[in-house]
Amino acid sequence: MVEIIDGGVTTPQGFKAAGVHSGVKYRSLDLGLLYSEVPASAFVGYTSNNVKAAPVQVMMRENSPTLSAVVVNSGNANALTGRRGIEDAISMKQAVANELGLDPIQVGVMSTGLIGRFMDMHKVRYGISRASKELTVGREADNLLAEAIMTTDTIKKECAARVRLGDGTLVYIGAISKGSGMISPHMKVLHGTTLSLVTTDANLSPAFREKWQSILDDSMNMVSVDGDQSTNDTCILLANGMSNGSCADDDPEFEAALRTVMTKIARTIAMDGEGATKLIEVQVTGAETKEDARKVVKTIIDSPLVKSAIFGSDPNYGRIMMAVGNSGAKFSMDDVRLIIKGGDMEVPILDAGAPIFQEERAVEVVRMAMDNKEVTVMVDLGVGSEEAVGWGCDLTYDYVRINAEYAT
């Protein structure tokens, strides 16, 4: 049974973390370091945007099957920085390796922040030196690392769980993430920004990559704040095996625990979208294929018209159906059903392609359901048995303000 617990990335055995202020940002923490006492199997998902930041290019080129440390900076994305950016990402890896006595290929690197700015490597090296000396275990270390990777985030995004495997081994999973804008990940294994670090003391083999991709597809890749995929998206799962259990690749309890953690992280990212006031969950059922279900989910949560309507609690369900129609998915207009849920209210809107209500009083009921911090849109396409769930947020005045002033 999966148990969510108070914890973070140092909850699993053998992991240490630190977060420091290096000076890349004016005052806040801006550089974090995660370290495993033994080399950990690394499972990495990268952005599929064709414009990739320097750290992503370096990591993809090396494609190391194991990592012992990951360095992350915020405040500068090191993207669109040419050859110098590549050299700076490599220098960050080398600096960590020198401090911790590692081979540079055993060090991962991630960056987030402004695009098109060169790194101030004097400050970054200073931060790496400090962070290497401050590595420790516990909730303070978790929180410092979580804070160090934030940009426009307003809340830390972390989760931890424990689960007993089929062989009796108790294993732990911890995760942190950042992201509130430029978020519509489509991360592929071996292939605003979401950066995620996931740790576990479970024992995993290279064959787990396929399941990790499936978990990403059902969690992080089903989040959208604005429909724009970042140049820097990276999600790293480190499994150091220090629980000393048997291989957990096919253990259903471990997979369930990892899915639970990643889903919680995904929801939190959507909830903290730039300027967001509401979390939008879209549940699609009755699809002919899984891909069709995902298409409908993403089209609904990406639609500026849908997001604006939910922000204003405006019961314009035609916008939702417009998005369904634009998704390219197969559905039966004669069988499609639409329900909007908010708080304790679950209001049927469409049945068999026709509105259930017309009266003004009924419209007010829909408005009341939408006037909640969490709004769920439920669509049954009526043509199959596949389903998908995704998360987004409303589109507010503050989103425009934040992104109109981001670089200034």
VEXVOGU-910462 format. One record per residue (C-alpha): residue in three letters; x, y, z. Coordinates in Angstrom, 1 decimal. Example, Ala and Ser with C-alpha at 12.3 -4.5 7.8 and 13.67 -1.06 7.14 Angstrom:
% residues 2
ATOM  volum       u       v       w
ATOM    ALA    12.3    -4.5     7.8
ATOM    SER    13.7    -1.1     7.1
% end
This chain:
% residues 408
ATOM  volum       u       v       w
ATOM    MET     0.0     0.0     0.0
ATOM    VAL     1.3     3.4    -0.9
ATOM    GLU     1.7     5.9     2.0
ATOM    ILE     2.3     9.6     1.3
ATOM    ILE     4.7    10.9     4.0
ATOM    ASP     6.3    14.2     5.0
ATOM    GLY     9.6    14.2     3.1
ATOM    GLY    11.6    15.1     0.1
ATOM    VAL    14.5    14.0    -2.1
ATOM    THR    16.7    13.0     0.9
ATOM    THR    14.0    10.7     2.4
ATOM    PRO    15.3     7.7     0.4
ATOM    GLN    18.5     6.2     1.8
ATOM    GLY    21.8     7.5     0.6
ATOM    PHE    20.7    10.9    -0.8
ATOM    LYS    22.0    14.3     0.3
ATOM    ALA    21.0    17.8    -0.9
ATOM    ALA    21.9    21.4    -0.6
ATOM    GLY    20.6    24.8    -1.8
ATOM    VAL    22.6    28.0    -1.7
ATOM    HIS    22.7    31.6    -3.0
ATOM    SER    25.5    31.9    -5.6
ATOM    GLY    24.6    35.4    -6.9
ATOM    VAL    23.0    34.5   -10.2
ATOM    LYS    19.8    35.9    -8.7
ATOM    TYR    19.9    39.0    -6.7
ATOM    ARG    18.9    37.6    -3.3
ATOM    SER    17.1    34.3    -3.5
ATOM    LEU    18.6    30.8    -3.4
ATOM    ASP    19.7    29.9    -7.0
ATOM    LEU    21.8    26.8    -7.0
ATOM    GLY    21.0    23.3    -5.8
ATOM    LEU    22.9    20.1    -5.6
ATOM    LEU    21.7    16.5    -5.2
ATOM    TYR    24.1    13.7    -4.3
ATOM    SER    23.8     9.9    -4.0
ATOM    GLU    26.4     8.1    -1.8
ATOM    VAL    26.6     5.3    -4.4
ATOM    PRO    26.1     5.6    -8.2
ATOM    ALA    22.4     5.6    -9.0
ATOM    SER    20.7     4.2   -12.1
ATOM    ALA    19.5     7.3   -14.0
ATOM    PHE    16.3     7.5   -16.0
ATOM    VAL    16.0    10.8   -17.7
ATOM    GLY    13.2    12.5   -19.8
ATOM    TYR    14.1    15.5   -21.9
ATOM    THR    12.2    18.2   -23.7
ATOM    SER    11.2    17.3   -27.3
ATOM    ASN    11.4    20.9   -28.3
ATOM    ASN    13.8    21.2   -31.2
ATOM    VAL    15.4    24.2   -29.5
ATOM    LYS    17.2    22.6   -26.6
ATOM    ALA    19.1    24.4   -23.9
ATOM    ALA    22.8    23.7   -23.4
ATOM    PRO    22.4    21.4   -20.3
ATOM    VAL    19.9    19.3   -22.2
ATOM    GLN    22.2    18.9   -25.2
ATOM    VAL    25.1    17.9   -22.9
ATOM    MET    23.0    15.4   -21.0
ATOM    MET    21.5    13.8   -24.1
ATOM    ARG    24.9    13.5   -25.8
ATOM    GLU    26.5    11.8   -22.8
ATOM    ASN    23.4     9.7   -21.9
ATOM    SER    25.1     8.2   -18.8
ATOM    PRO    23.2     5.2   -17.4
ATOM    THR    24.2     6.1   -13.9
ATOM    LEU    24.6     9.4   -12.0
ATOM    SER    26.0    10.3    -8.6
ATOM    ALA    25.1    14.0    -8.5
ATOM    VAL    22.9    16.6   -10.2
ATOM    VAL    23.5    20.3   -10.1
ATOM    VAL    20.7    22.7   -10.9
ATOM    ASN    20.7    26.5   -11.2
ATOM    SER    17.8    28.9   -11.5
ATOM    GLY    17.8    32.5   -12.8
ATOM    ASN    19.5    31.6   -16.1
ATOM    ALA    18.3    28.9   -18.5
ATOM    ASN    21.6    28.7   -20.4
ATOM    ALA    19.5    28.4   -23.6
ATOM    LEU    20.3    30.0   -26.9
ATOM    THR    23.8    30.5   -25.7
ATOM    GLY    25.7    28.7   -28.5
ATOM    ARG    29.1    27.0   -28.0
ATOM    ARG    29.8    29.0   -24.8
ATOM    GLY    26.6    27.7   -23.3
ATOM    ILE    27.7    24.1   -24.0
ATOM    GLU    31.1    24.8   -22.4
ATOM    ASP    29.5    26.4   -19.4
ATOM    ALA    27.2    23.3   -18.8
ATOM    ILE    30.3    21.1   -19.1
ATOM    SER    32.2    23.4   -16.7
ATOM    MET    29.3    23.0   -14.1
ATOM    LYS    29.6    19.2   -14.3
ATOM    GLN    33.4    19.4   -14.0
ATOM    ALA    33.2    21.7   -10.9
ATOM    VAL    30.9    19.3    -9.1
ATOM    ALA    33.1    16.4   -10.1
ATOM    ASN    36.2    18.2    -8.7
ATOM    GLU    34.4    19.0    -5.4
ATOM    LEU    33.0    15.5    -4.8
ATOM    GLY    35.7    13.3    -6.3
ATOM    LEU    33.6    12.1    -9.2
ATOM    ASP    34.0    11.5   -12.9
ATOM    PRO    32.2    14.4   -14.7
ATOM    ILE    30.0    11.9   -16.7
ATOM    GLN    28.5    10.9   -13.3
ATOM    VAL    27.2    14.5   -12.8
ATOM    GLY    23.9    15.7   -14.3
ATOM    VAL    23.2    19.4   -15.0
ATOM    MET    19.9    21.3   -15.3
ATOM    SER    19.2    25.1   -15.7
ATOM    THR    16.1    27.3   -15.6
ATOM    GLY    15.5    31.0   -15.9
ATOM    LEU    16.0    33.7   -18.5
ATOM    ILE    16.8    32.5   -22.1
ATOM    GLY    19.6    34.1   -24.1
ATOM    ARG    21.9    35.1   -21.2
ATOM    PHE    25.4    33.8   -20.7
ATOM    MET    26.2    32.1   -17.3
ATOM    ASP    28.3    34.0   -14.8
ATOM    MET    30.6    31.0   -14.2
ATOM    HIS    32.5    32.8   -11.4
ATOM    LYS    29.3    32.9    -9.4
ATOM    VAL    28.2    29.4   -10.4
ATOM    ARG    31.5    27.8    -9.4
ATOM    TYR    31.3    29.7    -6.0
ATOM    GLY    27.8    28.3    -5.5
ATOM    ILE    28.9    24.8    -6.4
ATOM    SER    31.8    24.9    -3.9
ATOM    ARG    29.4    26.1    -1.2
ATOM    ALA    26.7    23.6    -2.0
ATOM    SER    29.2    20.7    -2.0
ATOM    LYS    30.3    21.5     1.5
ATOM    GLU    26.7    21.9     2.8
ATOM    LEU    25.3    18.6     1.5
ATOM    THR    23.2    17.0     4.2
ATOM    VAL    20.0    14.9     4.9
ATOM    GLY    16.7    16.0     6.2
ATOM    ARG    13.8    18.4     5.7
ATOM    GLU    15.9    21.5     5.8
ATOM    ALA    18.1    20.2     3.0
ATOM    ASP    15.0    19.1     1.0
ATOM    ASN    13.5    22.6     1.4
ATOM    LEU    16.7    24.4     0.4
ATOM    LEU    17.1    22.5    -2.8
ATOM    ALA    13.4    22.9    -3.6
ATOM    GLU    13.7    26.7    -3.1
ATOM    ALA    16.9    26.9    -5.1
ATOM    ILE    15.3    25.7    -8.3
ATOM    MET    12.3    28.0    -8.2
ATOM    THR    11.7    30.9   -10.7
ATOM    THR     8.2    32.4   -10.8
ATOM    ASP     7.0    29.5    -8.6
ATOM    THR     5.0    30.6    -5.6
ATOM    ILE     5.1    27.3    -3.7
ATOM    LYS     7.6    24.5    -3.4
ATOM    LYS     6.7    21.3    -5.2
ATOM    GLU     7.7    18.2    -3.4
ATOM    CYS     6.3    14.8    -2.4
ATOM    ALA     7.5    11.6    -0.7
ATOM    ALA     6.1     8.2    -0.3
ATOM    ARG     7.0     4.8     1.2
ATOM    VAL     5.8     1.4     0.0
ATOM    ARG     6.5    -2.2     0.9
ATOM    LEU     7.4    -4.3    -2.1
ATOM    GLY     6.3    -7.9    -2.9
ATOM    ASP     9.6    -9.2    -1.4
ATOM    GLY     9.0    -7.3     1.9
ATOM    THR    11.5    -4.6     1.2
ATOM    LEU    10.4    -1.1     2.4
ATOM    VAL    11.4     1.5    -0.1
ATOM    TYR    11.1     5.3    -0.3
ATOM    ILE    10.5     7.7    -3.1
ATOM    GLY    11.1    11.5    -2.9
ATOM    ALA    10.5    14.2    -5.6
ATOM    ILE    10.8    17.9    -6.1
ATOM    SER     9.9    19.9    -9.2
ATOM    LYS     9.7    23.5   -10.3
ATOM    GLY     7.5    25.1   -12.9
ATOM    SER     4.8    27.7   -13.3
ATOM    GLY     5.1    29.0   -16.9
ATOM    MET     6.2    27.9   -20.4
ATOM    ILE     4.8    24.5   -19.4
ATOM    SER     3.4    21.9   -21.7
ATOM    PRO     5.9    19.1   -21.3
ATOM    HIS     6.3    16.3   -23.9
ATOM    MET     9.4    14.7   -22.3
ATOM    LYS    10.9    11.7   -23.9
ATOM    VAL    13.3     9.2   -22.3
ATOM    LEU    16.5     9.0   -24.4
ATOM    HIS    15.4    11.7   -26.5
ATOM    GLY     9.1    28.1   -17.9
ATOM    THR    10.3    25.0   -17.6
ATOM    THR     9.6    21.9   -15.6
ATOM    LEU    12.7    20.5   -13.9
ATOM    SER    12.1    17.5   -11.7
ATOM    LEU    14.4    15.4    -9.5
ATOM    VAL    13.0    12.0    -8.3
ATOM    THR    14.9     9.8    -5.9
ATOM    THR    14.4     6.3    -4.7
ATOM    ASP    16.4     3.7    -2.8
ATOM    ALA    14.7     0.9    -4.8
ATOM    ASN    16.7    -1.3    -7.1
ATOM    LEU    15.8    -0.7   -10.8
ATOM    SER    17.4    -2.1   -14.0
ATOM    PRO    17.8    -0.3   -17.3
ATOM    ALA    14.7    -2.1   -18.5
ATOM    PHE    12.6     0.2   -16.3
ATOM    ARG    13.0     3.0   -18.9
ATOM    GLU     9.9     1.9   -20.7
ATOM    LYS     7.8     2.1   -17.6
ATOM    TRP     9.3     5.4   -16.6
ATOM    GLN     8.2     6.8   -20.0
ATOM    SER     4.7     5.5   -19.4
ATOM    ILE     4.6     7.2   -16.0
ATOM    LEU     5.8    10.4   -17.5
ATOM    ASP     3.2    10.2   -20.2
ATOM    ASP     0.4     9.8   -17.6
ATOM    SER     1.7    12.5   -15.2
ATOM    MET     4.2    15.2   -16.2
ATOM    ASN     3.3    15.1   -19.9
ATOM    MET    -0.3    15.6   -19.0
ATOM    VAL     0.3    19.0   -17.4
ATOM    SER    -0.2    22.3   -19.4
ATOM    VAL    -0.1    25.8   -18.1
ATOM    ASP     0.1    27.7   -21.4
ATOM    GLY     0.7    25.1   -24.1
ATOM    ASP     4.3    26.2   -24.7
ATOM    GLN     7.0    23.5   -24.3
ATOM    SER    10.2    24.7   -22.7
ATOM    THR    13.7    24.5   -24.1
ATOM    ASN    14.9    23.1   -20.7
ATOM    ASP    12.3    20.5   -19.6
ATOM    THR    14.2    17.6   -17.8
ATOM    CYS    13.0    15.0   -15.4
ATOM    ILE    15.6    12.7   -13.7
ATOM    LEU    14.8     9.6   -11.7
ATOM    LEU    17.7     8.3    -9.6
ATOM    ALA    17.5     4.8    -8.1
ATOM    ASN    20.5     3.9    -5.9
ATOM    GLY    19.3     0.5    -4.7
ATOM    MET    20.3     1.2    -1.1
ATOM    SER    17.2    -0.5     0.2
ATOM    ASN    18.9    -3.8    -0.7
ATOM    GLY    15.8    -5.3    -2.1
ATOM    SER    15.3    -7.3    -5.3
ATOM    CYS    14.8    -5.6    -8.6
ATOM    ALA    11.5    -3.6    -8.4
ATOM    ASP    11.0    -3.2   -12.2
ATOM    ASP     7.9    -5.3   -12.3
ATOM    ASP     6.7    -4.7    -8.7
ATOM    PRO     3.1    -3.3    -9.0
ATOM    GLU     3.4    -1.6    -5.6
ATOM    PHE     6.5     0.3    -6.6
ATOM    GLU     5.0     1.4    -9.9
ATOM    ALA     1.8     2.5    -8.1
ATOM    ALA     3.9     4.5    -5.6
ATOM    LEU     5.9     6.2    -8.3
ATOM    ARG     2.8     7.1   -10.3
ATOM    THR     1.2     8.5    -7.1
ATOM    VAL     4.2    10.7    -6.4
ATOM    MET     4.5    12.0   -10.0
ATOM    THR     0.7    12.6   -10.3
ATOM    LYS     0.8    14.7    -7.1
ATOM    ILE     3.8    16.7    -8.4
ATOM    ALA     2.0    17.2   -11.8
ATOM    ARG    -1.1    18.5   -10.1
ATOM    THR     0.9    20.9    -7.9
ATOM    ILE     2.7    22.3   -11.0
ATOM    ALA    -0.7    23.0   -12.7
ATOM    MET    -2.0    24.5    -9.5
ATOM    ASP     0.9    26.9    -9.3
ATOM    GLY     0.7    28.1   -12.9
ATOM    GLU     1.8    31.7   -13.4
ATOM    GLY    -1.0    33.9   -12.1
ATOM    ALA    -3.3    30.9   -11.6
ATOM    THR    -6.3    31.0    -9.3
ATOM    LYS    -7.8    27.6   -10.2
ATOM    LEU    -6.7    24.1   -10.9
ATOM    ILE    -8.4    22.5   -13.9
ATOM    GLU    -8.6    18.7   -14.1
ATOM    VAL    -9.8    17.2   -17.3
ATOM    GLN   -11.0    13.6   -17.3
ATOM    VAL   -11.7    12.0   -20.7
ATOM    THR   -13.4     8.6   -21.0
ATOM    GLY   -15.0     6.6   -23.8
ATOM    ALA   -12.1     7.2   -26.2
ATOM    GLU   -11.3     4.8   -29.0
ATOM    THR    -7.5     5.1   -28.3
ATOM    LYS    -5.4     6.3   -25.4
ATOM    GLU    -3.8     8.8   -27.8
ATOM    ASP    -7.3    10.2   -28.6
ATOM    ALA    -8.1    10.6   -24.9
ATOM    ARG    -4.8    12.4   -24.3
ATOM    LYS    -5.4    14.7   -27.4
ATOM    VAL    -8.8    15.8   -26.0
ATOM    VAL    -7.4    16.4   -22.5
ATOM    LYS    -4.5    18.5   -23.8
ATOM    THR    -6.7    20.5   -26.3
ATOM    ILE    -9.2    21.4   -23.5
ATOM    ILE    -6.5    22.5   -21.0
ATOM    ASP    -4.5    24.4   -23.7
ATOM    SER    -7.5    26.4   -24.9
ATOM    PRO    -7.2    30.1   -24.0
ATOM    LEU   -11.0    30.4   -24.3
ATOM    VAL   -11.7    27.5   -22.0
ATOM    LYS    -9.1    28.7   -19.5
ATOM    SER   -10.5    32.2   -19.6
ATOM    ALA   -14.1    31.0   -19.1
ATOM    ILE   -13.1    29.0   -16.1
ATOM    PHE   -11.2    32.0   -14.6
ATOM    GLY   -14.4    34.0   -14.8
ATOM    SER   -16.7    31.1   -13.8
ATOM    ASP   -18.5    31.7   -17.1
ATOM    PRO   -20.6    28.6   -18.0
ATOM    ASN   -19.9    28.8   -21.7
ATOM    TYR   -19.6    25.0   -22.3
ATOM    GLY   -19.6    25.6   -26.1
ATOM    ARG   -15.9    26.5   -25.6
ATOM    ILE   -15.2    23.1   -24.1
ATOM    MET   -16.9    21.3   -27.0
ATOM    MET   -15.1    23.5   -29.5
ATOM    ALA   -11.9    22.2   -28.0
ATOM    VAL   -13.1    18.6   -28.2
ATOM    GLY   -13.9    19.1   -31.8
ATOM    ASN   -10.5    20.7   -32.5
ATOM    SER    -8.6    17.8   -30.9
ATOM    GLY    -8.7    15.6   -33.9
ATOM    ALA   -10.0    12.7   -31.8
ATOM    LYS   -12.8    10.4   -32.9
ATOM    PHE   -16.1    10.8   -31.0
ATOM    SER   -19.8    10.4   -31.4
ATOM    MET   -21.8    13.6   -31.1
ATOM    ASP   -24.9    11.4   -30.5
ATOM    ASP   -23.3     9.8   -27.5
ATOM    VAL   -20.9    12.5   -26.0
ATOM    ARG   -21.5    13.5   -22.4
ATOM    LEU   -20.1    16.6   -20.6
ATOM    ILE   -20.1    17.1   -16.8
ATOM    ILE   -18.6    20.0   -14.8
ATOM    LYS   -17.6    19.4   -11.2
ATOM    GLY   -16.5    21.9    -8.6
ATOM    GLY   -16.4    21.4    -4.8
ATOM    ASP   -19.4    19.1    -3.9
ATOM    MET   -21.3    20.0    -7.0
ATOM    GLU   -21.3    17.7   -10.1
ATOM    VAL   -23.4    19.2   -12.8
ATOM    PRO   -24.4    17.4   -16.1
ATOM    ILE   -24.2    19.8   -19.0
ATOM    LEU   -24.6    17.7   -22.2
ATOM    ASP   -26.1    14.3   -22.8
ATOM    ALA   -26.3    12.7   -26.3
ATOM    GLY   -24.9    15.9   -27.7
ATOM    ALA   -27.7    18.1   -26.5
ATOM    PRO   -27.9    20.5   -23.5
ATOM    ILE   -29.6    19.2   -20.4
ATOM    PHE   -30.5    22.6   -19.2
ATOM    GLN   -31.7    25.9   -20.7
ATOM    GLU   -33.1    27.8   -17.8
ATOM    GLU   -31.2    30.7   -16.3
ATOM    ARG   -31.4    29.1   -12.8
ATOM    ALA   -29.6    26.0   -14.1
ATOM    VAL   -26.9    28.2   -15.7
ATOM    GLU   -26.3    29.7   -12.3
ATOM    VAL   -25.8    26.2   -10.9
ATOM    VAL   -23.0    25.6   -13.4
ATOM    ARG   -21.5    29.0   -12.5
ATOM    MET   -21.4    28.0    -8.9
ATOM    ALA   -19.7    24.7    -9.7
ATOM    MET   -17.0    26.6   -11.7
ATOM    ASP   -16.6    29.1    -8.8
ATOM    ASN   -14.2    26.8    -6.9
ATOM    LYS   -10.4    26.5    -6.6
ATOM    GLU   -10.5    23.1    -8.3
ATOM    VAL   -12.7    22.6   -11.4
ATOM    THR   -13.1    19.2   -13.1
ATOM    VAL   -14.2    18.8   -16.7
ATOM    MET   -15.5    15.3   -17.5
ATOM    VAL   -16.0    14.3   -21.1
ATOM    ASP   -17.3    10.9   -22.3
ATOM    LEU   -16.6    10.6   -26.0
ATOM    GLY   -18.9     7.6   -26.4
ATOM    VAL   -16.8     5.5   -28.8
ATOM    GLY   -14.5     3.2   -26.8
ATOM    SER   -13.0     2.3   -23.4
ATOM    GLU    -9.8     4.3   -23.3
ATOM    GLU    -9.3     7.2   -20.9
ATOM    ALA    -6.9     9.9   -19.8
ATOM    VAL    -6.5    12.6   -17.1
ATOM    GLY    -4.6    15.9   -17.3
ATOM    TRP    -4.2    19.1   -15.4
ATOM    GLY    -4.0    22.8   -16.2
ATOM    CYS    -5.0    26.2   -14.8
ATOM    ASP    -7.1    29.2   -15.6
ATOM    LEU    -5.8    32.1   -17.7
ATOM    THR    -5.7    35.3   -15.6
ATOM    TYR    -4.7    38.9   -15.9
ATOM    ASP    -1.7    38.1   -13.8
ATOM    TYR    -0.4    35.6   -16.3
ATOM    VAL    -0.3    38.3   -19.0
ATOM    ARG     1.4    40.7   -16.6
ATOM    ILE     4.0    38.2   -15.4
ATOM    ASN     5.0    37.3   -18.9
ATOM    ALA     4.8    40.8   -20.3
ATOM    GLU     7.5    41.8   -17.8
ATOM    TYR     9.5    38.5   -17.4
ATOM    ALA    12.8    39.8   -18.8
ATOM    THR    12.5    43.3   -17.4
% end
